[in-house]
Amino acid sequence: MVKKVMVILLLFFAPLLFAHGIKVTVEKKSPFVIINASYHGSKALAHARVTVVFETGKKEFQKGNTDKNGNFCFYPDRVGQWMVTVDDLLGHRKRKEILIDNEFLNPIPKENVVKPADKEEEDKREVEIKPPFHTNEMCCYLLKIVLGVVLILIITFILHRWKKRHET
């Protein structure tokens, strides 16, 4: 009986072991690159080690830590492939390749950008509405709910069997 319960518990809790990892997003805003690191489920990866290496060098270009919100910023100085590695020092590590081109290093000056004729045109632009959950966040949220309910059912089952065994 105990073996059956152990197998059931293992089957239900095994997904928890694989339900998380590191999510790294890259935002290029000339002249710098912003790295945002978080665990799947949107918890910020605070104070994680970040290493930036250029394609041709084995030597680190920059090394540091993310801030409390999981952000890290660096200023690439040449065109090419950059490798960013984020490591939380707890066994989670993620690498991200970033391509920097001439357009990024030499952006179009702001005076050449076409501006709206007046304030009314600017107000007419559509506003992007962000959904409350992204797909990965919703998946993790639903997984937590399902696993919580399963845990309650398993505990109830074990207590019921224990009570039945001690009544006889």
Secondary structure, DSSP 4 states (H G I P E B T S, - for coil): -HHHHHHHHHHHHHHHHHS--EEEEEEEETTEEEEEEEETTS-B-TT-EEEEEETT-SSEEEEEE--TTSEEEE---SSEEEEEEEE-SSS-EEEEEEEE-HHHHSPPPGGGS---SSHHHHHHSPPPPPPSS-HHHHHHHHHHHHHHHHHHHHHHHHHHHHHHHHH-
